[in-house]
């Protein structure tokens, strides 16, 4: 059995997880007992196999505890972004058919606003109480710490981040195996790709409500490793956590790398990261210079993968492979990668088109057959909506999301290429490139830049960035307009809410 239940028996005093900022440590014995109490609580509220609950929490010390409680009751657990509005959260609670909502005091404002929108849903709160919410801990502690009579493996129902439209939910069938006998596929991938072992110490620097941080953290715990949870990402705090807890493994997003590399050299040199054995990144394209700089800093231990909540394919690449195929996200391990034109015809090697996966796991968007149908072509191959190409060895290179493509004067322009260049400029902290309305060209390229120092925002910096772009890009791709903002609407997982920015610019024009 690969499960916290077994670890509580074999190594009860070892740390199951540690909160990086406070040092709070929860042992396997404590986690298992609290998970049993949480499962008893869920059953006492009338939830049975196949029902749904929702979790709306920041990176609380109770997050993983709640997840393992739900996991042993056979329910679907829907994790909601702590950044959503009450109306956005209501949509997910309703769409996911959730009968219980567990929130945290860290998102109390949203939780309070959400409560009257879901009067028929039971509500509990961790780390405190708020109007309409009673204490999860008090309700948990009133339950016995013995296993429920009918433990069954549950599932995680996650929604896309909604960067290109309304979030899409993916509900996979619940496992058929007996409780405790269905390890995550990430356990197998982690062993094969990243050297997972029971002795590993895994740093989770991203929000646990997102698919990758949550699933990787739980996969580590299935194997018996220790998870170190950051309550929020800070580049220097991440380096300090690696040194303090002797972190061996971690997953990142490219934005993390950019912020780590922008630390002064003396700060980077201050921390010992020699304990790192294997790290990996995903969620968004990583600029080639950024990844090369990280490999030079941490060594050839940086993996990368490309996959989605849909689970229809999984591409991966190691550092040595990447150095031979810079810019690639790897070869497919679970399906076949196909590049197709607008009519679904497969394109030859090095031709750019929509990326499809053939022969992978099937999926459906919850209660949305139209979106499910739109994700497949006439061959039955499915796509996540990205554009790219493959080389002669089957390595996939992503260009951008189809929905983000800019068409200016009939020319297709992919923002990711421009963003990947501009973010390497020393005066840039973050950047988003979008297409804005243009009377003659249809769309124009707009760069929305977050400077490292907002006091530098202005014509002089815009001129330097324009010269930098023209030095490295064709004039067609160079931004015709550069705007500055103190912060971009970026998801904590690294994804830009580019649709939000784009709608804003088009809305301004029509006003």
MOJOGI-V325669 format. One record per residue. N is the residue number from 1. RES is the residue in three letters. SS is DSSP state (H for helix, E for strand, L for the rest). PHI is phi in whole degrees, -180 to 180 (none if undefined). Layout:
BEGIN
n=N res=RES ss=SS phi=PHI
n=N res=RES ss=SS phi=PHI
END
This chain:
BEGIN
n=1 res=UNK ss=L phi=none
n=2 res=UNK ss=L phi=-105
n=3 res=UNK ss=L phi=-166
n=4 res=UNK ss=H phi=-56
n=5 res=UNK ss=H phi=-58
n=6 res=UNK ss=H phi=-69
n=7 res=UNK ss=H phi=-64
n=8 res=UNK ss=H phi=-64
n=9 res=UNK ss=H phi=-83
n=10 res=UNK ss=H phi=-92
n=11 res=UNK ss=L phi=-147
n=12 res=UNK ss=L phi=-59
n=13 res=UNK ss=L phi=-94
n=14 res=UNK ss=L phi=-74
n=15 res=UNK ss=E phi=-73
n=16 res=UNK ss=E phi=-81
n=17 res=UNK ss=E phi=-157
n=18 res=UNK ss=E phi=-132
n=19 res=UNK ss=E phi=-86
n=20 res=UNK ss=L phi=-60
n=21 res=UNK ss=L phi=-73
n=22 res=UNK ss=L phi=-103
n=23 res=UNK ss=L phi=83
n=24 res=UNK ss=L phi=-57
n=25 res=UNK ss=E phi=-120
n=26 res=UNK ss=E phi=-116
n=27 res=UNK ss=E phi=-79
n=28 res=UNK ss=H phi=-63
n=29 res=UNK ss=H phi=-63
n=30 res=UNK ss=H phi=-67
n=31 res=UNK ss=H phi=-62
n=32 res=UNK ss=H phi=-66
n=33 res=UNK ss=H phi=-64
n=34 res=UNK ss=H phi=-68
n=35 res=UNK ss=H phi=-65
n=36 res=UNK ss=H phi=-62
n=37 res=UNK ss=H phi=-63
n=38 res=UNK ss=H phi=-63
n=39 res=UNK ss=H phi=-66
n=40 res=UNK ss=H phi=-60
n=41 res=UNK ss=H phi=-63
n=42 res=UNK ss=H phi=-61
n=43 res=UNK ss=H phi=-65
n=44 res=UNK ss=H phi=-65
n=45 res=UNK ss=L phi=-86
n=46 res=UNK ss=L phi=91
n=47 res=UNK ss=L phi=-81
n=48 res=UNK ss=L phi=-127
n=49 res=UNK ss=L phi=-54
n=50 res=UNK ss=L phi=91
n=51 res=UNK ss=L phi=-73
n=52 res=UNK ss=E phi=-124
n=53 res=UNK ss=E phi=-127
n=54 res=UNK ss=E phi=-121
n=55 res=UNK ss=E phi=-123
n=56 res=UNK ss=E phi=-122
n=57 res=UNK ss=L phi=-143
n=58 res=UNK ss=L phi=-78
n=59 res=UNK ss=L phi=-78
n=60 res=UNK ss=L phi=-72
n=61 res=UNK ss=L phi=-66
n=62 res=UNK ss=L phi=-94
n=63 res=UNK ss=H phi=-59
n=64 res=UNK ss=H phi=-67
n=65 res=UNK ss=H phi=-60
n=66 res=UNK ss=H phi=-64
n=67 res=UNK ss=H phi=-63
n=68 res=UNK ss=H phi=-73
n=69 res=UNK ss=H phi=-67
n=70 res=UNK ss=H phi=-66
n=71 res=UNK ss=H phi=-60
n=72 res=UNK ss=L phi=-92
n=73 res=UNK ss=E phi=-107
n=74 res=UNK ss=L phi=76
n=75 res=UNK ss=L phi=-101
n=76 res=UNK ss=E phi=-87
n=77 res=UNK ss=E phi=-111
n=78 res=UNK ss=E phi=-101
n=79 res=UNK ss=E phi=-95
n=80 res=UNK ss=E phi=-109
n=81 res=UNK ss=L phi=-59
n=82 res=UNK ss=L phi=-74
n=83 res=UNK ss=L phi=-96
n=84 res=UNK ss=L phi=-80
n=85 res=UNK ss=L phi=-79
n=86 res=UNK ss=H phi=-61
n=87 res=UNK ss=H phi=-65
n=88 res=UNK ss=H phi=-66
n=89 res=UNK ss=H phi=-67
n=90 res=UNK ss=H phi=-59
n=91 res=UNK ss=H phi=-56
n=92 res=UNK ss=H phi=-72
n=93 res=UNK ss=H phi=-58
n=94 res=UNK ss=H phi=-70
n=95 res=UNK ss=H phi=-64
n=96 res=UNK ss=L phi=-84
n=97 res=UNK ss=L phi=55
n=98 res=UNK ss=E phi=-88
n=99 res=UNK ss=E phi=-102
n=100 res=UNK ss=E phi=-139
n=101 res=UNK ss=E phi=-120
n=102 res=UNK ss=E phi=-112
n=103 res=UNK ss=E phi=-111
n=104 res=UNK ss=E phi=-120
n=105 res=UNK ss=H phi=-62
n=106 res=UNK ss=H phi=-66
n=107 res=UNK ss=H phi=-122
n=108 res=UNK ss=H phi=-60
n=109 res=UNK ss=H phi=-60
n=110 res=UNK ss=H phi=-67
n=111 res=UNK ss=H phi=-62
n=112 res=UNK ss=H phi=-65
n=113 res=UNK ss=H phi=-68
n=114 res=UNK ss=H phi=-76
n=115 res=UNK ss=H phi=-54
n=116 res=UNK ss=H phi=-69
n=117 res=UNK ss=H phi=-82
n=118 res=UNK ss=H phi=-131
n=119 res=UNK ss=L phi=-64
n=120 res=UNK ss=L phi=-92
n=121 res=UNK ss=L phi=-105
n=122 res=UNK ss=E phi=-68
n=123 res=UNK ss=E phi=-134
n=124 res=UNK ss=E phi=-136
n=125 res=UNK ss=E phi=-137
n=126 res=UNK ss=E phi=-99
n=127 res=UNK ss=L phi=68
n=128 res=UNK ss=L phi=148
n=129 res=UNK ss=L phi=-132
n=130 res=UNK ss=E phi=-150
n=131 res=UNK ss=L phi=-55
n=132 res=UNK ss=L phi=91
n=133 res=UNK ss=E phi=-129
n=134 res=UNK ss=E phi=-101
n=135 res=UNK ss=E phi=-74
n=136 res=UNK ss=H phi=-65
n=137 res=UNK ss=H phi=-62
n=138 res=UNK ss=H phi=-65
n=139 res=UNK ss=H phi=-67
n=140 res=UNK ss=H phi=-64
n=141 res=UNK ss=H phi=-69
n=142 res=UNK ss=L phi=-80
n=143 res=UNK ss=L phi=-99
n=144 res=UNK ss=L phi=-70
n=145 res=UNK ss=L phi=-91
n=146 res=UNK ss=L phi=-90
n=147 res=UNK ss=L phi=-63
n=148 res=UNK ss=L phi=-67
n=149 res=UNK ss=L phi=-70
n=150 res=UNK ss=L phi=-130
n=151 res=UNK ss=L phi=-63
n=152 res=UNK ss=E phi=-143
n=153 res=UNK ss=L phi=-69
n=154 res=UNK ss=L phi=-95
n=155 res=UNK ss=E phi=-144
n=156 res=UNK ss=E phi=-104
n=157 res=UNK ss=E phi=-105
n=158 res=UNK ss=E phi=-116
n=159 res=UNK ss=E phi=-113
n=160 res=UNK ss=L phi=-61
n=161 res=UNK ss=L phi=-72
n=162 res=UNK ss=L phi=75
n=163 res=UNK ss=L phi=-73
n=164 res=UNK ss=L phi=-124
n=165 res=UNK ss=L phi=154
n=166 res=UNK ss=L phi=-63
n=167 res=UNK ss=L phi=-55
n=168 res=UNK ss=L phi=-109
n=169 res=UNK ss=E phi=-92
n=170 res=UNK ss=E phi=-122
n=171 res=UNK ss=L phi=-116
n=172 res=UNK ss=L phi=-84
n=173 res=UNK ss=L phi=-58
n=174 res=UNK ss=L phi=-68
n=175 res=UNK ss=L phi=-60
n=176 res=UNK ss=L phi=-91
n=177 res=UNK ss=L phi=-70
n=178 res=UNK ss=L phi=-60
n=179 res=UNK ss=L phi=-55
n=180 res=UNK ss=L phi=87
n=181 res=UNK ss=L phi=-114
n=182 res=UNK ss=L phi=-128
n=183 res=UNK ss=L phi=-63
n=184 res=UNK ss=L phi=-59
n=185 res=UNK ss=H phi=-60
n=186 res=UNK ss=H phi=-69
n=187 res=UNK ss=H phi=-63
n=188 res=UNK ss=H phi=-65
n=189 res=UNK ss=H phi=-65
n=190 res=UNK ss=H phi=-63
n=191 res=UNK ss=H phi=-65
n=192 res=UNK ss=H phi=-72
n=193 res=UNK ss=H phi=-96
n=194 res=UNK ss=H phi=-126
n=195 res=UNK ss=L phi=68
n=196 res=UNK ss=L phi=-58
n=197 res=UNK ss=L phi=-154
n=198 res=UNK ss=L phi=-63
n=199 res=UNK ss=L phi=-90
n=200 res=UNK ss=L phi=-72
n=201 res=UNK ss=E phi=-123
n=202 res=UNK ss=E phi=-108
n=203 res=UNK ss=E phi=-92
n=204 res=UNK ss=E phi=-112
n=205 res=UNK ss=L phi=-92
n=206 res=UNK ss=L phi=-113
n=207 res=UNK ss=L phi=-63
n=208 res=UNK ss=L phi=-74
n=209 res=UNK ss=L phi=-72
n=210 res=UNK ss=L phi=-86
n=211 res=UNK ss=H phi=-55
n=212 res=UNK ss=H phi=-66
n=213 res=UNK ss=H phi=-58
n=214 res=UNK ss=H phi=-69
n=215 res=UNK ss=H phi=-67
n=216 res=UNK ss=H phi=-67
n=217 res=UNK ss=H phi=-61
n=218 res=UNK ss=H phi=-71
n=219 res=UNK ss=H phi=-66
n=220 res=UNK ss=H phi=-59
n=221 res=UNK ss=H phi=-73
n=222 res=UNK ss=H phi=-59
n=223 res=UNK ss=H phi=-81
n=224 res=UNK ss=L phi=106
n=225 res=UNK ss=L phi=-77
n=226 res=UNK ss=E phi=-99
n=227 res=UNK ss=E phi=-104
n=228 res=UNK ss=E phi=-106
n=229 res=UNK ss=E phi=-103
n=230 res=UNK ss=L phi=-87
n=231 res=UNK ss=L phi=-72
n=232 res=UNK ss=L phi=-158
n=233 res=UNK ss=L phi=-83
n=234 res=UNK ss=L phi=-140
n=235 res=UNK ss=H phi=-61
n=236 res=UNK ss=H phi=-70
n=237 res=UNK ss=H phi=-64
n=238 res=UNK ss=H phi=-65
n=239 res=UNK ss=H phi=-64
n=240 res=UNK ss=H phi=-65
n=241 res=UNK ss=H phi=-67
n=242 res=UNK ss=H phi=-59
n=243 res=UNK ss=H phi=-68
n=244 res=UNK ss=H phi=-65
n=245 res=UNK ss=H phi=-101
n=246 res=UNK ss=L phi=52
n=247 res=UNK ss=L phi=-64
n=248 res=UNK ss=L phi=-105
n=249 res=UNK ss=E phi=-138
n=250 res=UNK ss=E phi=-165
n=251 res=UNK ss=E phi=-112
n=252 res=UNK ss=E phi=-131
n=253 res=UNK ss=L phi=-122
n=254 res=UNK ss=H phi=-55
n=255 res=UNK ss=H phi=-60
n=256 res=UNK ss=H phi=-60
n=257 res=UNK ss=H phi=-60
n=258 res=UNK ss=H phi=-58
n=259 res=UNK ss=H phi=-70
n=260 res=UNK ss=H phi=-64
n=261 res=UNK ss=H phi=-71
n=262 res=UNK ss=L phi=-83
n=263 res=UNK ss=L phi=-64
n=264 res=UNK ss=L phi=-56
n=265 res=UNK ss=H phi=-57
n=266 res=UNK ss=H phi=-68
n=267 res=UNK ss=H phi=-72
n=268 res=UNK ss=H phi=-60
n=269 res=UNK ss=L phi=-74
n=270 res=UNK ss=L phi=-74
n=271 res=UNK ss=L phi=-114
n=272 res=UNK ss=L phi=-90
n=273 res=UNK ss=L phi=-112
n=274 res=UNK ss=L phi=-69
n=275 res=UNK ss=L phi=-73
n=276 res=UNK ss=L phi=-63
n=277 res=UNK ss=L phi=-108
n=278 res=UNK ss=E phi=-159
n=279 res=UNK ss=E phi=-131
n=280 res=UNK ss=E phi=-152
n=281 res=UNK ss=E phi=-141
n=282 res=UNK ss=L phi=-166
n=283 res=UNK ss=L phi=85
n=284 res=UNK ss=L phi=-159
n=285 res=UNK ss=L phi=-62
n=286 res=UNK ss=L phi=-107
n=287 res=UNK ss=L phi=-56
n=288 res=UNK ss=H phi=-56
n=289 res=UNK ss=H phi=-62
n=290 res=UNK ss=H phi=-67
n=291 res=UNK ss=H phi=-67
n=292 res=UNK ss=H phi=-62
n=293 res=UNK ss=H phi=-67
n=294 res=UNK ss=H phi=-68
n=295 res=UNK ss=H phi=-65
n=296 res=UNK ss=H phi=-64
n=297 res=UNK ss=H phi=-80
n=298 res=UNK ss=H phi=-98
n=299 res=UNK ss=L phi=91
n=300 res=UNK ss=L phi=-79
n=301 res=UNK ss=L phi=-115
n=302 res=UNK ss=E phi=-100
n=303 res=UNK ss=E phi=-95
n=304 res=UNK ss=E phi=-149
n=305 res=UNK ss=E phi=-141
n=306 res=UNK ss=E phi=-130
n=307 res=UNK ss=L phi=-162
n=308 res=UNK ss=L phi=-140
n=309 res=UNK ss=L phi=-54
n=310 res=UNK ss=L phi=-64
n=311 res=UNK ss=L phi=70
n=312 res=UNK ss=L phi=-88
n=313 res=UNK ss=L phi=-174
n=314 res=UNK ss=L phi=-151
n=315 res=UNK ss=E phi=-101
n=316 res=UNK ss=E phi=-146
n=317 res=UNK ss=E phi=-150
n=318 res=UNK ss=L phi=-94
n=319 res=UNK ss=H phi=-60
n=320 res=UNK ss=H phi=-58
n=321 res=UNK ss=H phi=-65
n=322 res=UNK ss=H phi=-63
n=323 res=UNK ss=H phi=-63
n=324 res=UNK ss=H phi=-89
n=325 res=UNK ss=L phi=-133
n=326 res=UNK ss=L phi=-59
n=327 res=UNK ss=L phi=96
n=328 res=UNK ss=L phi=-80
n=329 res=UNK ss=L phi=-101
n=330 res=UNK ss=E phi=108
n=331 res=UNK ss=E phi=-105
n=332 res=UNK ss=E phi=-76
n=333 res=UNK ss=L phi=-99
n=334 res=UNK ss=L phi=-124
n=335 res=UNK ss=L phi=-156
n=336 res=UNK ss=E phi=-108
n=337 res=UNK ss=E phi=-89
n=338 res=UNK ss=E phi=-125
n=339 res=UNK ss=E phi=-110
n=340 res=UNK ss=E phi=-127
n=341 res=UNK ss=L phi=-85
n=342 res=UNK ss=L phi=-64
n=343 res=UNK ss=L phi=-95
n=344 res=UNK ss=L phi=86
n=345 res=UNK ss=L phi=-81
n=346 res=UNK ss=E phi=-70
n=347 res=UNK ss=L phi=-98
n=348 res=UNK ss=L phi=-73
n=349 res=UNK ss=L phi=-51
n=350 res=UNK ss=L phi=68
n=351 res=UNK ss=L phi=-96
n=352 res=UNK ss=L phi=-89
n=353 res=UNK ss=E phi=-170
n=354 res=UNK ss=E phi=-75
n=355 res=UNK ss=E phi=-85
n=356 res=UNK ss=E phi=-121
n=357 res=UNK ss=E phi=-114
n=358 res=UNK ss=E phi=-115
n=359 res=UNK ss=L phi=81
n=360 res=UNK ss=L phi=-88
n=361 res=UNK ss=L phi=-66
n=362 res=UNK ss=L phi=-79
n=363 res=UNK ss=L phi=-151
n=364 res=UNK ss=L phi=-143
n=365 res=UNK ss=E phi=-79
n=366 res=UNK ss=L phi=-59
n=367 res=UNK ss=L phi=58
n=368 res=UNK ss=L phi=-142
n=369 res=UNK ss=H phi=-63
n=370 res=UNK ss=H phi=-66
n=371 res=UNK ss=H phi=-68
n=372 res=UNK ss=H phi=-62
n=373 res=UNK ss=H phi=-65
n=374 res=UNK ss=H phi=-69
n=375 res=UNK ss=L phi=-84
n=376 res=UNK ss=E phi=-121
n=377 res=UNK ss=L phi=-104
n=378 res=UNK ss=L phi=-67
n=379 res=UNK ss=L phi=-86
n=380 res=UNK ss=L phi=88
n=381 res=UNK ss=L phi=-75
n=382 res=UNK ss=E phi=-118
n=383 res=UNK ss=E phi=-132
n=384 res=UNK ss=E phi=-96
n=385 res=UNK ss=E phi=93
n=386 res=UNK ss=E phi=-99
n=387 res=UNK ss=E phi=-108
n=388 res=UNK ss=E phi=-175
n=389 res=UNK ss=E phi=-152
n=390 res=UNK ss=E phi=-121
n=391 res=UNK ss=L phi=-93
n=392 res=UNK ss=L phi=-66
n=393 res=UNK ss=L phi=-96
n=394 res=UNK ss=L phi=88
n=395 res=UNK ss=L phi=-78
n=396 res=UNK ss=E phi=-94
n=397 res=UNK ss=E phi=-123
n=398 res=UNK ss=E phi=-90
n=399 res=UNK ss=E phi=-98
n=400 res=UNK ss=E phi=180
n=401 res=UNK ss=E phi=-80
n=402 res=UNK ss=H phi=-57
n=403 res=UNK ss=H phi=-71
n=404 res=UNK ss=H phi=-96
n=405 res=UNK ss=L phi=-59
n=406 res=UNK ss=E phi=-102
n=407 res=UNK ss=E phi=-113
n=408 res=UNK ss=E phi=-119
n=409 res=UNK ss=L phi=60
n=410 res=UNK ss=L phi=85
n=411 res=UNK ss=E phi=-99
n=412 res=UNK ss=E phi=-82
n=413 res=UNK ss=E phi=-125
n=414 res=UNK ss=L phi=-102
n=415 res=UNK ss=H phi=-58
n=416 res=UNK ss=H phi=-57
n=417 res=UNK ss=H phi=-62
n=418 res=UNK ss=H phi=-72
n=419 res=UNK ss=H phi=-61
n=420 res=UNK ss=H phi=-63
n=421 res=UNK ss=H phi=-80
n=422 res=UNK ss=H phi=-62
n=423 res=UNK ss=L phi=-69
n=424 res=UNK ss=L phi=-82
n=425 res=UNK ss=L phi=-67
n=426 res=UNK ss=L phi=-62
n=427 res=UNK ss=L phi=-93
n=428 res=UNK ss=E phi=-109
n=429 res=UNK ss=E phi=-92
n=430 res=UNK ss=E phi=-161
n=431 res=UNK ss=E phi=-154
n=432 res=UNK ss=E phi=-130
n=433 res=UNK ss=E phi=-114
n=434 res=UNK ss=E phi=-133
n=435 res=UNK ss=E phi=-97
n=436 res=UNK ss=E phi=-108
n=437 res=UNK ss=E phi=-66
n=438 res=UNK ss=E phi=-141
n=439 res=UNK ss=L phi=-60
n=440 res=UNK ss=L phi=-90
n=441 res=UNK ss=L phi=-92
n=442 res=UNK ss=E phi=90
n=443 res=UNK ss=E phi=-139
n=444 res=UNK ss=E phi=-123
n=445 res=UNK ss=E phi=-82
n=446 res=UNK ss=E phi=-119
n=447 res=UNK ss=E phi=-104
n=448 res=UNK ss=E phi=-103
n=449 res=UNK ss=E phi=-111
n=450 res=UNK ss=E phi=-100
n=451 res=UNK ss=E phi=-72
n=452 res=UNK ss=L phi=-63
n=453 res=UNK ss=L phi=-128
n=454 res=UNK ss=H phi=-62
n=455 res=UNK ss=H phi=-65
n=456 res=UNK ss=H phi=-85
n=457 res=UNK ss=L phi=-62
n=458 res=UNK ss=L phi=155
n=459 res=UNK ss=H phi=-58
n=460 res=UNK ss=H phi=-65
n=461 res=UNK ss=H phi=-68
n=462 res=UNK ss=H phi=-60
n=463 res=UNK ss=H phi=-65
n=464 res=UNK ss=H phi=-65
n=465 res=UNK ss=H phi=-68
n=466 res=UNK ss=H phi=-63
n=467 res=UNK ss=H phi=-65
n=468 res=UNK ss=H phi=-63
n=469 res=UNK ss=H phi=-66
n=470 res=UNK ss=H phi=-67
n=471 res=UNK ss=H phi=-72
n=472 res=UNK ss=H phi=-117
n=473 res=UNK ss=L phi=-126
n=474 res=UNK ss=L phi=-67
n=475 res=UNK ss=L phi=-63
n=476 res=UNK ss=L phi=-65
n=477 res=UNK ss=L phi=-87
n=478 res=UNK ss=L phi=-70
n=479 res=UNK ss=L phi=-59
n=480 res=UNK ss=L phi=-86
n=481 res=UNK ss=E phi=-149
n=482 res=UNK ss=E phi=-125
n=483 res=UNK ss=E phi=-112
n=484 res=UNK ss=E phi=-121
n=485 res=UNK ss=L phi=-141
n=486 res=UNK ss=L phi=-70
n=487 res=UNK ss=L phi=-157
n=488 res=UNK ss=L phi=-97
n=489 res=UNK ss=L phi=-77
n=490 res=UNK ss=E phi=-107
n=491 res=UNK ss=L phi=-64
n=492 res=UNK ss=L phi=-62
n=493 res=UNK ss=L phi=-84
n=494 res=UNK ss=L phi=106
n=495 res=UNK ss=L phi=-82
n=496 res=UNK ss=E phi=-82
n=497 res=UNK ss=L phi=-82
n=498 res=UNK ss=H phi=-68
n=499 res=UNK ss=H phi=-60
n=500 res=UNK ss=H phi=-62
n=501 res=UNK ss=H phi=-63
n=502 res=UNK ss=H phi=-62
n=503 res=UNK ss=H phi=-61
n=504 res=UNK ss=H phi=-63
n=505 res=UNK ss=H phi=-69
n=506 res=UNK ss=H phi=-70
n=507 res=UNK ss=H phi=-67
n=508 res=UNK ss=H phi=-60
n=509 res=UNK ss=H phi=-70
n=510 res=UNK ss=H phi=-81
n=511 res=UNK ss=L phi=-73
END
